Amino acid sequence: MSPEVTAELASHIRDIADFPEPGVVFKDITPLLANGPALRSSVEALAAPFADAGVSKVLGVEARGFILAAPVAATLGVGFVPVRKPGKLPWQVEHQEYELEYGTDRLEIHRDAVAPGERVLIVDDVMATGGTAAATAALVERLGGDVVGLSFLIELAFLNGRQLLPGHEIATVITY
């Protein structure tokens, strides 16, 4: 993606100070989502690095990851799987605890969402400390899937999230 396109997409992201708690600067993607051409460019940029990777499924992490992962799955012509917060999935689940940049949380996935050997792309809006991404990758691997890559709209590189994802291919559209 050209620097001009990246800059154009970044222009649709606003900073919200002290959200969800003091000291955190939240990257609000809702203006980008509201702009059709920016949304389309973002989805294409998230999918493109993995177009020839033989992806079987795209996983999206609750909640903003759903918004981006489902159209990435459609673009790649594969299924979409939601990774949710506790108590949101109606069937048997696997779960993984993880640390956020401002606390801890837990993710869940249906036990039959990923079959052994399936090639999985994980998509989310932001990679910060890497905890959410690492927990999602651990869930995929526990179910026998192969994480072919992780694709993020935004990477907060100063939080060093890549350290929790050694050996994984990571693509980001916008880096701060």
C-alpha positions as CSV (number, residue, x, y, z in Angstrom):
1,M,0.0,0.0,0.0
2,S,1.3,3.4,-0.9
3,P,2.2,5.9,1.8
4,E,-0.4,8.3,0.4
5,V,-3.2,5.6,0.8
6,T,-1.9,4.8,4.3
7,A,-2.0,8.5,5.2
8,E,-5.5,8.9,3.8
9,L,-6.7,6.0,5.9
10,A,-5.0,7.3,9.0
11,S,-6.7,10.7,8.5
12,H,-10.0,8.9,9.3
13,I,-8.8,7.7,12.7
14,R,-9.3,10.0,15.7
15,D,-7.6,9.9,19.1
16,I,-9.7,9.8,22.2
17,A,-7.7,10.7,25.3
18,D,-8.2,8.8,28.6
19,F,-10.5,6.1,27.2
20,P,-11.3,3.5,28.4
21,E,-9.3,4.7,31.4
22,P,-6.9,7.6,32.3
23,G,-3.6,7.5,30.4
24,V,-4.9,5.4,27.4
25,V,-5.2,7.1,24.0
26,F,-7.9,5.1,22.2
27,K,-7.7,4.9,18.4
28,D,-11.3,5.4,17.2
29,I,-11.9,3.8,13.9
30,T,-15.6,4.7,13.6
31,P,-14.9,7.7,11.2
32,L,-13.0,5.3,8.9
33,L,-15.8,2.7,9.1
34,A,-18.3,5.5,8.2
35,N,-16.4,6.3,5.0
36,G,-17.2,3.8,2.3
37,P,-14.0,4.2,0.2
38,A,-11.8,4.2,3.3
39,L,-13.6,1.0,4.6
40,R,-13.1,-0.7,1.3
41,S,-9.5,0.2,1.1
42,S,-8.9,-1.0,4.6
43,V,-10.5,-4.4,4.0
44,E,-8.5,-4.8,0.8
45,A,-5.3,-3.9,2.6
46,L,-6.0,-6.4,5.4
47,A,-6.7,-9.2,3.0
48,A,-4.1,-8.6,0.3
49,P,-1.0,-9.9,2.1
50,F,-2.7,-13.3,2.6
51,A,-4.5,-13.6,-0.8
52,D,-2.2,-16.5,-1.8
53,A,-1.8,-18.1,1.6
54,G,-4.4,-20.7,1.3
55,V,-6.6,-19.3,4.1
56,S,-9.4,-21.6,5.1
57,K,-11.0,-19.3,7.8
58,V,-10.8,-15.8,9.0
59,L,-11.2,-15.2,12.7
60,G,-12.3,-11.8,14.0
61,V,-11.9,-10.7,17.6
62,E,-14.8,-9.0,19.4
63,A,-16.0,-6.5,18.7
64,R,-14.4,-4.2,16.2
65,G,-12.5,-7.1,14.8
66,F,-15.8,-8.5,13.6
67,I,-16.5,-5.5,11.5
68,L,-13.2,-5.9,9.6
69,A,-12.8,-9.7,9.6
70,A,-16.1,-10.6,8.1
71,P,-15.5,-8.6,4.9
72,V,-11.9,-9.8,4.8
73,A,-13.3,-13.4,4.8
74,A,-15.8,-12.5,2.1
75,T,-12.9,-10.9,0.0
76,L,-10.9,-14.1,0.4
77,G,-13.9,-16.3,-0.3
78,V,-13.7,-18.2,3.1
79,G,-15.7,-18.5,6.3
80,F,-15.7,-16.1,9.2
81,V,-15.4,-17.2,12.9
82,P,-16.1,-14.9,15.8
83,V,-13.8,-14.9,18.9
84,R,-15.9,-13.6,21.7
85,K,-15.8,-12.4,25.3
86,P,-17.1,-14.9,27.9
87,G,-20.7,-16.0,27.9
88,K,-21.5,-14.8,24.4
89,L,-21.2,-18.1,22.4
90,P,-24.1,-20.6,22.7
91,W,-22.2,-23.8,22.4
92,Q,-19.2,-25.6,23.9
93,V,-16.1,-23.3,24.0
94,E,-12.4,-23.3,24.4
95,H,-11.2,-20.2,26.3
96,Q,-7.9,-18.3,26.9
97,E,-7.1,-15.7,29.5
98,Y,-4.9,-12.8,28.4
99,E,-3.6,-9.4,29.5
100,L,-4.6,-6.1,28.1
101,E,-2.6,-2.9,28.2
102,Y,-5.0,-1.9,31.0
103,G,-6.1,-5.2,32.7
104,T,-7.0,-8.8,32.0
105,D,-9.7,-10.5,30.0
106,R,-10.7,-13.8,28.5
107,L,-11.6,-14.9,24.9
108,E,-13.7,-17.9,23.8
109,I,-14.3,-19.8,20.6
110,H,-16.6,-22.6,19.7
111,R,-14.7,-26.0,20.0
112,D,-15.7,-26.9,16.4
113,A,-14.9,-23.5,14.8
114,V,-11.5,-24.5,13.5
115,A,-10.7,-28.1,12.3
116,P,-7.3,-29.6,12.6
117,G,-5.1,-28.4,9.7
118,E,-7.2,-25.5,8.7
119,R,-5.3,-22.4,7.7
120,V,-6.4,-19.4,9.8
121,L,-6.0,-15.7,9.3
122,I,-6.6,-13.6,12.5
123,V,-8.0,-10.1,11.9
124,D,-8.4,-7.3,14.4
125,D,-8.6,-3.5,14.4
126,V,-5.6,-2.8,16.7
127,M,-2.5,-4.6,17.9
128,A,-1.4,-3.0,21.1
129,T,0.4,-5.2,23.6
130,G,-0.2,-8.3,21.6
131,G,-2.2,-10.1,24.4
132,T,-5.4,-10.4,22.5
133,A,-3.7,-11.6,19.3
134,A,-1.5,-14.1,21.2
135,A,-4.6,-15.5,23.0
136,T,-6.5,-15.9,19.8
137,A,-3.5,-17.6,18.1
138,A,-3.3,-20.0,21.2
139,L,-7.0,-20.8,20.7
140,V,-6.5,-21.6,17.0
141,E,-3.4,-23.8,17.8
142,R,-5.2,-25.6,20.6
143,L,-8.0,-26.6,18.2
144,G,-5.3,-27.9,15.7
145,G,-5.4,-25.0,13.3
146,D,-2.4,-23.3,11.6
147,V,-2.2,-19.6,12.0
148,V,-1.0,-18.4,8.6
149,G,-0.9,-14.8,9.7
150,L,-2.4,-11.9,11.7
151,S,-3.7,-8.7,10.0
152,F,-4.3,-5.5,11.8
153,L,-5.7,-2.1,10.7
154,I,-3.6,-0.4,13.3
155,E,-0.4,-1.3,15.1
156,L,0.7,0.6,18.2
157,A,4.4,-0.3,17.7
158,F,5.6,1.5,20.8
159,L,3.8,-1.2,22.9
160,N,5.9,-4.0,21.3
161,G,3.0,-6.4,20.7
162,R,5.0,-8.4,18.2
163,Q,7.1,-9.8,21.0
164,L,4.2,-12.0,22.0
165,L,3.8,-13.4,18.5
166,P,7.2,-14.8,17.5
167,G,7.2,-16.8,14.3
168,H,3.9,-15.4,13.1
169,E,3.5,-13.4,9.9
170,I,2.0,-10.0,10.9
171,A,0.6,-7.4,8.5
172,T,-0.5,-3.9,9.5
173,V,-2.1,-1.1,7.5
174,I,-1.3,1.8,9.8
175,T,1.5,2.0,12.3
176,Y,1.9,4.4,15.2
